[in-house]
Amino acid sequence: MMDYEAPAEVTWRGGRSRNPTALRRKSFPHLWQAVQFVIGDKTELRGMCRIRSKGVSYTGEAIEALYARFDFPDRQIQHIVPSGFMDRMLGAGVPKYRLLKDKDSSWSVMCINTELPVEINGVRMTRMGLKQAEEMLRVLNGPGEADMLALGP
């Protein structure tokens, strides 16, 4: 069993730093929070991320594998769409939708206000793979929301 409660540190290059080769660090009280930060926080571009916890390092696919494990703590994640100048001009930036991991390890796109799965053209956005759900979330929380809801995927 993985110890998701152990402290962890994330390191990466780039991001918001003026020096794109600068090494950045962020510490977390729990490994699960570090994994969620790397997978779920898309507010900045980061170079290769490394998570260290209890003397073990995880990068790339190993981090994704931790996130996909059956014993990863149940959680609800809300991705914030990066709000650049164009996003603010088009009204994006305040998310209306979030992801929810289902018990069968699939994903659902949920409306934050109603706490119900999003339904598009009579199809509920449930039982999706993570990448598909993240793409749907990106579109719905962005300027393409109205088109997606009206026309569908």
C-alpha positions as CSV (number, residue, x, y, z in Angstrom):
1,M,0.0,0.0,0.0
2,M,1.3,3.4,-1.0
3,D,1.8,5.9,1.8
4,Y,0.0,8.9,0.4
5,E,0.2,10.7,3.7
6,A,4.0,11.1,3.6
7,P,5.5,14.5,3.0
8,A,6.6,15.3,-0.5
9,E,8.4,17.9,-2.6
10,V,7.9,18.8,-6.2
11,T,10.7,20.2,-8.4
12,W,10.4,21.5,-11.9
13,R,12.0,23.9,-14.4
14,G,10.4,27.0,-15.9
15,G,6.9,28.1,-15.0
16,R,6.4,31.7,-14.1
17,S,10.0,32.3,-13.4
18,R,11.9,34.9,-15.6
19,N,14.6,32.3,-16.0
20,P,13.1,29.3,-17.8
21,T,16.0,27.0,-16.7
22,A,15.5,28.0,-13.0
23,L,14.8,25.1,-10.7
24,R,11.5,25.6,-8.7
25,R,10.4,23.7,-5.6
26,K,7.2,23.3,-3.7
27,S,6.7,21.3,-0.6
28,F,3.5,19.5,0.4
29,P,2.5,17.9,3.7
30,H,1.2,14.8,1.8
31,L,2.2,12.9,-1.3
32,W,-1.4,12.9,-2.6
33,Q,-1.4,16.7,-2.6
34,A,1.9,16.8,-4.6
35,V,0.5,14.3,-7.2
36,Q,-2.7,16.3,-7.5
37,F,-0.7,19.5,-8.0
38,V,1.3,18.0,-10.8
39,I,-1.7,16.4,-12.5
40,G,-4.4,18.9,-11.8
41,D,-2.8,22.4,-11.6
42,K,-2.5,23.6,-15.2
43,T,-2.2,27.3,-14.3
44,E,1.4,27.4,-15.6
45,L,3.6,25.4,-18.0
46,R,6.2,23.4,-16.2
47,G,9.2,21.5,-17.5
48,M,9.7,17.9,-16.3
49,C,8.3,17.6,-12.8
50,R,9.8,15.3,-10.1
51,I,8.1,14.3,-6.9
52,R,10.3,13.1,-4.0
53,S,8.7,11.4,-1.1
54,K,10.3,9.1,1.5
55,G,13.5,8.8,-0.6
56,V,11.7,7.8,-3.8
57,S,11.5,9.9,-6.9
58,Y,8.6,9.9,-9.4
59,T,8.6,11.6,-12.8
60,G,6.3,11.6,-15.9
61,E,4.4,8.4,-16.3
62,A,5.2,7.3,-12.8
63,I,3.3,10.3,-11.4
64,E,0.4,9.5,-13.7
65,A,0.5,5.9,-12.5
66,L,0.3,7.1,-8.9
67,Y,-2.7,9.2,-9.7
68,A,-4.5,6.4,-11.5
69,R,-3.9,3.8,-8.8
70,F,-7.0,2.2,-7.2
71,D,-5.8,3.2,-3.7
72,F,-5.2,6.9,-4.6
73,P,-7.3,8.9,-2.0
74,D,-10.8,9.7,-3.1
75,R,-10.9,13.3,-4.2
76,Q,-12.8,15.8,-6.2
77,I,-10.6,18.0,-8.3
78,Q,-11.3,21.4,-9.8
79,H,-9.1,22.5,-12.6
80,I,-8.8,26.3,-13.1
81,V,-8.4,27.3,-16.7
82,P,-5.4,29.6,-17.0
83,S,-6.7,33.1,-17.4
84,G,-4.6,35.0,-19.8
85,F,-5.5,38.3,-21.4
86,M,-7.6,36.6,-24.2
87,D,-9.4,34.3,-21.7
88,R,-10.4,37.3,-19.6
89,M,-11.6,39.1,-22.8
90,L,-13.7,36.1,-23.8
91,G,-15.1,35.7,-20.3
92,A,-13.2,32.6,-19.2
93,G,-11.3,32.2,-15.9
94,V,-14.0,31.4,-13.4
95,P,-14.7,27.7,-13.7
96,K,-18.3,26.4,-13.8
97,Y,-17.3,22.7,-14.1
98,R,-15.0,20.3,-12.3
99,L,-13.9,16.7,-12.5
100,L,-15.0,14.0,-10.2
101,K,-13.3,10.6,-10.0
102,D,-15.9,7.8,-9.9
103,K,-15.5,4.6,-7.8
104,D,-14.7,2.6,-10.9
105,S,-11.7,5.0,-11.6
106,S,-13.6,6.7,-14.5
107,W,-14.2,10.4,-14.5
108,S,-17.3,12.6,-14.7
109,V,-17.6,16.3,-15.6
110,M,-19.7,18.0,-13.0
111,C,-21.5,21.3,-12.8
112,I,-20.2,23.2,-9.8
113,N,-23.5,24.9,-9.1
114,T,-25.9,21.9,-9.3
115,E,-23.4,19.2,-8.3
116,L,-24.9,17.1,-11.2
117,P,-23.0,15.5,-14.2
118,V,-23.1,17.7,-17.3
119,E,-25.5,16.5,-19.9
120,I,-24.9,17.3,-23.6
121,N,-27.5,16.3,-26.2
122,G,-29.0,13.8,-23.8
123,V,-25.6,12.2,-23.0
124,R,-24.2,12.4,-19.5
125,M,-20.5,13.3,-19.3
126,T,-19.7,10.3,-17.1
127,R,-17.5,7.2,-17.3
128,M,-14.8,9.0,-19.2
129,G,-11.1,8.5,-19.3
130,L,-9.0,11.1,-17.6
131,K,-7.6,12.7,-20.8
132,Q,-11.0,12.8,-22.4
133,A,-12.6,14.3,-19.2
134,E,-9.8,16.9,-18.9
135,E,-10.3,18.0,-22.6
136,M,-14.1,18.3,-22.0
137,L,-13.5,20.3,-18.9
138,R,-11.1,22.6,-20.7
139,V,-13.6,23.3,-23.4
140,L,-16.5,23.8,-21.0
141,N,-14.6,26.1,-18.7
142,G,-13.3,28.1,-21.7
143,P,-14.8,30.2,-24.4
144,G,-16.2,27.2,-26.2
145,E,-18.7,26.3,-23.5
146,A,-21.8,27.6,-25.4
147,D,-20.9,25.8,-28.6
148,M,-20.2,22.6,-26.8
149,L,-23.5,22.7,-24.9
150,A,-25.5,23.5,-28.0
151,L,-23.8,21.4,-30.6
152,G,-22.1,18.6,-28.6
153,P,-18.7,17.0,-29.0
